[in-house]
Amino acid sequence: MKKIIAMEDLDCANCAAKMERNIAQIEGVKNCNINFMLQKMTLELDDENYTEILQKIKATVKKVEPDCRLKI
């Protein structure tokens, strides 16, 4: 499954790169690309356990940049 998620209050390109690396390591995530300028995350995920994977992604985003929100 491919999903594009808008992001809000992503303030730092370095933080976006950290998020991208950490999210790519989550089991079930096939690919993650974060475009800092457009404030968008493009994900390729396994269809199984979608909700669980999404919760892990949200936690990773908050850990790297607490003010950043995903518009899902």
CYANA upper distance limits for C-alpha pairs under 8 A (distance plus 0.5 A):
  1 MET  CA     44 GLU  CA      6.09
  1 MET  CA     45 LEU  CA      5.71
  1 MET  CA     46 ASP  CA      6.66
  1 MET  CA     47 ASP  CA      6.38
  2 LYS  CA     42 THR  CA      7.81
  2 LYS  CA     43 LEU  CA      6.15
  2 LYS  CA     44 GLU  CA      4.93
  2 LYS  CA     45 LEU  CA      6.84
  3 LYS  CA     42 THR  CA      6.37
  3 LYS  CA     43 LEU  CA      5.67
  3 LYS  CA     44 GLU  CA      6.89
  3 LYS  CA     45 LEU  CA      8.31
  4 ILE  CA     40 LYS  CA      7.30
  4 ILE  CA     41 MET  CA      6.16
  4 ILE  CA     42 THR  CA      4.99
  4 ILE  CA     43 LEU  CA      6.75
  5 ILE  CA     40 LYS  CA      6.19
  5 ILE  CA     41 MET  CA      5.61
  5 ILE  CA     42 THR  CA      6.92
  5 ILE  CA     43 LEU  CA      8.45
  5 ILE  CA     70 LEU  CA      7.13
  5 ILE  CA     71 LYS  CA      6.74
  5 ILE  CA     72 ILE  CA      6.73
  6 ALA  CA     39 GLN  CA      6.60
  6 ALA  CA     40 LYS  CA      5.04
  6 ALA  CA     41 MET  CA      6.84
  6 ALA  CA     70 LEU  CA      6.56
  6 ALA  CA     71 LYS  CA      5.73
  6 ALA  CA     72 ILE  CA      7.83
  7 MET  CA     39 GLN  CA      5.57
  7 MET  CA     40 LYS  CA      5.95
  7 MET  CA     41 MET  CA      7.52
  7 MET  CA     68 CYS  CA      7.46
  7 MET  CA     69 ARG  CA      6.24
  7 MET  CA     70 LEU  CA      5.15
  7 MET  CA     71 LYS  CA      6.35
  8 GLU  CA     39 GLN  CA      7.20
  8 GLU  CA     68 CYS  CA      6.14
  8 GLU  CA     69 ARG  CA      5.61
  8 GLU  CA     70 LEU  CA      6.84
  8 GLU  CA     71 LYS  CA      7.72
  9 ASP  CA     67 ASP  CA      6.80
  9 ASP  CA     68 CYS  CA      5.32
  9 ASP  CA     69 ARG  CA      7.17
 10 LEU  CA     15 CYS  CA      8.40
 10 LEU  CA     16 ALA  CA      7.79
 10 LEU  CA     36 PHE  CA      7.71
 10 LEU  CA     39 GLN  CA      7.21
 10 LEU  CA     65 GLU  CA      7.93
 10 LEU  CA     67 ASP  CA      8.09
 10 LEU  CA     68 CYS  CA      5.74
 10 LEU  CA     69 ARG  CA      8.34
 11 ASP  CA     15 CYS  CA      8.26
 11 ASP  CA     68 CYS  CA      8.42
 12 CYS  CA     16 ALA  CA      6.88
 12 CYS  CA     36 PHE  CA      8.11
 13 ALA  CA     17 ALA  CA      6.81
 13 ALA  CA     36 PHE  CA      6.28
 14 ASN  CA     18 LYS  CA      6.81
 15 CYS  CA     19 MET  CA      6.62
 15 CYS  CA     64 VAL  CA      6.91
 15 CYS  CA     65 GLU  CA      7.31
 16 ALA  CA     20 GLU  CA      6.63
 16 ALA  CA     34 ILE  CA      6.81
 16 ALA  CA     35 ASN  CA      8.26
 16 ALA  CA     36 PHE  CA      6.82
 17 ALA  CA     21 ARG  CA      6.79
 17 ALA  CA     34 ILE  CA      7.84
 18 LYS  CA     22 ASN  CA      6.68
 18 LYS  CA     64 VAL  CA      7.72
 19 MET  CA     23 ILE  CA      6.36
 19 MET  CA     60 THR  CA      7.26
 19 MET  CA     61 VAL  CA      6.58
 19 MET  CA     64 VAL  CA      7.00
 20 GLU  CA     24 ALA  CA      6.57
 20 GLU  CA     32 CYS  CA      6.40
 20 GLU  CA     33 ASN  CA      6.60
 20 GLU  CA     34 ILE  CA      6.67
 21 ARG  CA     25 GLN  CA      7.25
 21 ARG  CA     32 CYS  CA      8.49
 22 ASN  CA     26 ILE  CA      7.54
 22 ASN  CA     60 THR  CA      7.58
 23 ILE  CA     29 VAL  CA      7.71
 23 ILE  CA     32 CYS  CA      7.22
 23 ILE  CA     57 ILE  CA      6.56
 23 ILE  CA     60 THR  CA      7.29
 24 ALA  CA     29 VAL  CA      6.35
 24 ALA  CA     30 LYS  CA      7.43
 24 ALA  CA     31 ASN  CA      6.46
 24 ALA  CA     32 CYS  CA      6.08
 25 GLN  CA     29 VAL  CA      7.64
 26 ILE  CA     53 ILE  CA      8.01
 26 ILE  CA     56 LYS  CA      8.00
 26 ILE  CA     57 ILE  CA      8.30
 27 GLU  CA     53 ILE  CA      8.09
 28 GLY  CA     45 LEU  CA      6.27
 28 GLY  CA     46 ASP  CA      5.67
 28 GLY  CA     49 ASN  CA      8.39
 28 GLY  CA     53 ILE  CA      7.14
 29 VAL  CA     43 LEU  CA      7.81
 29 VAL  CA     44 GLU  CA      6.66
 29 VAL  CA     45 LEU  CA      5.16
 29 VAL  CA     46 ASP  CA      7.02
 29 VAL  CA     53 ILE  CA      8.03
 30 LYS  CA     43 LEU  CA      8.14
 30 LYS  CA     44 GLU  CA      5.79
 30 LYS  CA     45 LEU  CA      6.01
 30 LYS  CA     46 ASP  CA      7.69
 31 ASN  CA     42 THR  CA      8.49
 31 ASN  CA     43 LEU  CA      6.21
 31 ASN  CA     44 GLU  CA      5.48
 31 ASN  CA     45 LEU  CA      7.67
 32 CYS  CA     41 MET  CA      7.58
 32 CYS  CA     42 THR  CA      6.30
 32 CYS  CA     43 LEU  CA      5.19
 32 CYS  CA     44 GLU  CA      7.04
 33 ASN  CA     41 MET  CA      6.24
 33 ASN  CA     42 THR  CA      5.66
 33 ASN  CA     43 LEU  CA      7.07
 34 ILE  CA     39 GLN  CA      7.80
 34 ILE  CA     40 LYS  CA      6.32
 34 ILE  CA     41 MET  CA      4.85
 34 ILE  CA     42 THR  CA      6.79
 35 ASN  CA     39 GLN  CA      6.18
 35 ASN  CA     40 LYS  CA      5.86
 35 ASN  CA     41 MET  CA      6.82
 36 PHE  CA     40 LYS  CA      7.42
 45 LEU  CA     50 TYR  CA      7.83
 46 ASP  CA     50 TYR  CA      7.25
 49 ASN  CA     53 ILE  CA      6.67
 50 TYR  CA     54 LEU  CA      6.61
 51 THR  CA     55 GLN  CA      6.79
 52 GLU  CA     56 LYS  CA      6.97
 53 ILE  CA     57 ILE  CA      6.78
 54 LEU  CA     58 LYS  CA      6.71
 55 GLN  CA     59 ALA  CA      6.74
 56 LYS  CA     60 THR  CA      6.68
 57 ILE  CA     61 VAL  CA      6.74
 58 LYS  CA     62 LYS  CA      6.77
 58 LYS  CA     70 LEU  CA      7.82
 59 ALA  CA     63 LYS  CA      6.60
 60 THR  CA     64 VAL  CA      6.85
 61 VAL  CA     65 GLU  CA      6.49
 61 VAL  CA     66 PRO  CA      7.70
 61 VAL  CA     68 CYS  CA      7.41
 61 VAL  CA     69 ARG  CA      8.31
 62 LYS  CA     66 PRO  CA      4.79
 62 LYS  CA     67 ASP  CA      7.56
 62 LYS  CA     68 CYS  CA      7.06
 62 LYS  CA     69 ARG  CA      8.27
